[in-house]
């Protein structure tokens, strides 16, 4: 007897197409979520790496403050290795050191770091007045952070002093709060304390 194999009915075909479509939509959705999560994680990793690099640069530079003698001191009495200001509109540190073996202090030896509030970026400056209160009125500044990628919400410098019979040593606590420019929920904060190597005599 001849046996005829019947094919799928139209209803069965439609049901299988519907189930296949649902499964495909789920797979595509998982892929899109995975890519979006990976992109967000990559941006956050870059945010952390950038802030850590900037912090390392600041630590290394501030640690050398005052190297070169009395001519490389700052503050109102030219008796400090660093001078800082922290207000609602000004966050700045000023320090001098002889990084290029100059016979006398030059504009390049007069350095500082500040937060520029209007662009939310950290800037490095040269040619600065010895008072941190004047660091928004003097010097040549260039950005250390990328304002297109990172928004610096806070930069704070806090001085502390330890004295003995022979000398005074100054240290600076640095605090940075930041977030992604494109996504304010992705935040990163870092703080450190830097001991200035050169004493104040």
N, C-alpha and C positions, 0 to 999 in steps of 0.2 A: 504494500500500500504506500502510495506516495505521500510523504509528510511535508507540509509546507510550513516553514518558520515564519511566523508573523512578526513584523517590525514593531517599532514603538508607535504608539498612538499619538495623535496631535497633542492631547492633554499631557501625556508623559513627557513629550519633547519640551513643551512649554514649562513644565515643572522643573525639569533638569536644567533648562536654560536659566530659569529664575534662581535656582539654588547655586548654579555656577556663577551667575552675576553677583549674588550676595557675597559669595566666598571671595571673588575677585575684588569687590569693593572693600572687604575687610583687610585683605592683603595690602592693597594700595594705601588704605588709611594707616595701617601699621608702618608702612614704609615712609609715608609723609611725616608721621609723628617721630619716627626714628631719626630722619634727616634733620628735622627742626630741633630736636633735643641735642643732637650732635653739634649742630651749628651754634646753639646757645652755649653748650659746654666749651666749645672751642673759643668763643668770644670771652667767656669768663676766665678761661685759662690765660688768654692774652692779657686781660685786665690785670690779673694777679702778677703775671710776669713783668708787665710794664711798671707797675707800682713798686715791685720788689727791686727792679733795676734802678729806678729813680731814687728809692730810699738808699740803696747801696752807694750810689754816686754821691748823695748828700752826706752820708756818714763819712765816707772817705775824705771828702773835701773839708768838711767842718772840723774833722779831727786834727787837721794841719793848721788851724787858725792860730795866728800869732807867731808862726815860725819866721824868723828873720830879725827879731829884736824889737826895741821900743817903737820904731817907725811903723811897725806892722800891727799896732794895737788900735782898738776902736773905742767907741763910747764917748761920752761928753768930756771926760778927762783923759782920753786916750790911754786908759789903764785896764781895758778889758780885752780878752781874746775874741769875744763875740758880743754883739749887741742885738737884741730882739725886740719886736713889737707884736702884740696880739690884740687887735680890736675888731669890731664888727666889719670895718672896711680895710684894715691893714693887717697883714700877717707876713712878717719879713724877718730875715736874719742877715746881718752884715758881718763880714769877717775879712781880714787881710792876711795874706801870707806870701812869702817869697818863693814862688814856685819856679821861677826862671833864673835864679842866681843873679838878680839885679843888684847893682851896687847901691841903688836907692829905690824907694818905692815908686812904682809907675801906676798908670791907670789900670793896667791888666792885673795888678796885684790887689786891687780894691774890689772885692767880690761880695755877692749876696744871692740869696734865693728868696723868692716871694710867691704868693698866690695872687694872680690877677683875677679879681672877682668878676669882672665883666665877661671874661671868656672862660672862666673856671679852669685855668691852666696854671701849672707850676712853671716859673720862669727862673733862669739863671742870668745874673747881671754882672757887669764889670764897670769900673769907673765910678764907684759909689762913694757917697758921703759917709763919714764914719758913724753917723747916727742912723739907726734903723728907722726912726720916725721920718727920715727924709728919703727913704728908699723908693718912694713912689714919685719923687721929684727929681731924681738924678739917675745917671747911668745908662748903659746900653743893655737891653734885655732881649733874650731869646727863649723860646719855649723848650721845656724839657718833656712836657706831656703833650699828647696828640688830642687837641680839643674836639676833633671830628669823631674820635673813638671813645675818649675818657672824659668824664666830667668830674673835676676835683671839687668836692663839696666842702672840704675843710683841710687846711694845712696850719698846724700850730707848732710853735717853737717855745719851749719852756726852759729857762735857764735855772741852774742850781750851782751852788758854790761850796767847795770844801777848802778850808784854810788850815795851815799849820804855821809854825814859827817862821819858816823860811819862805813860803810861797802860798799862793792861792791857785787852786785848780778849778776850772769851770767845766760843767757838762751841760748838754742840751738834750731834752726829750723832744723827739720829733713825732708828730701824729698826722697821719693822712687818712682821710675818708674819701672814697671815690665810688663812682658808679658808671655803668655804660651809658654813653650818650643816647644810644638808640633804645635802651631798656633800663629804666630807672630802678627796676626791682633787682637787677644784678648789681650788688654792692660788694665792695672790698675795703677793709680797713687794715692799717698796719701802723705800729708804733715801735720806736726803739730809743735807746738812750746812748748818746755819744759822749765819751770822755775826751775833752780837748787835751792833746798831749803836752802842749807848751804851757808852762806856768805863768801866772801874773805876779811879777815881783814888785 
